[in-house]
Amino acid sequence: MGSIARLSAEELRAARGQFADLLVDVVDGGGSLGFLAPLDHASAAAWWDSQIPALAEGDLAVWAARDGDRITGTVGLRRERWATGRHRAYVVKLMVRRAHRGRGIARRLLAAAEAEAAATGLSLLVLDTETGSPAERLYQAAGWTVAGTVPGYAADPSGALRSSTFYFKTLSMPDRGSSGLA
């Protein structure tokens, strides 16, 4: 079934080639992650490199799913930096290699991010996904609530504008005055 582990900045840096391969695979397969297809490996690697500072500073947490030594999926949890939003975080870049889909990897990655959020005192998670995508079934099955849909919000990998559906999940309500951070 493979393992899921939270990564350090050094681990992400060391595996950046595999992370770039994963991103290219998902975007080239139609995954709407903010990139146009075809996505070249160098651009994918550069994007992952750009995430390392946030990971090192604790503003971003990244989990990797592995099958042996091969990275098969990933998800990120980006914390809000504004003082008025420190109780929330954003689930970002949930992706699974096309050849590894249908094995529960996305569900397990999402559960890891949710567990970390709850353990660190966050009370609200937010995400968006392409309306009508298979990811919507995952989020709905995991107890996420639709906040609304924005028409033409983002381009898919082919460049066509698509609607995005925004979801939220309430984990718990912190005490008044709590920062939501552990």
Secondary structure, DSSP 8 states (H G I E B T S, - for coil): --EEEE--HHHHHHTHHHHHHHHHHHHHTT--SS--SS--HHHHHHHHHHHHHHHHHTSEEEEEEEETTEEEEEEEEEE--SGGGTTEEEEEEEEE-GGGTTSSHHHHHHHHHHHHHHHTT--EEEEEEETTSHHHHHHHHTT-EEEEEEEEEEE-TTS-EEEEEEEEEE-----TT--S--
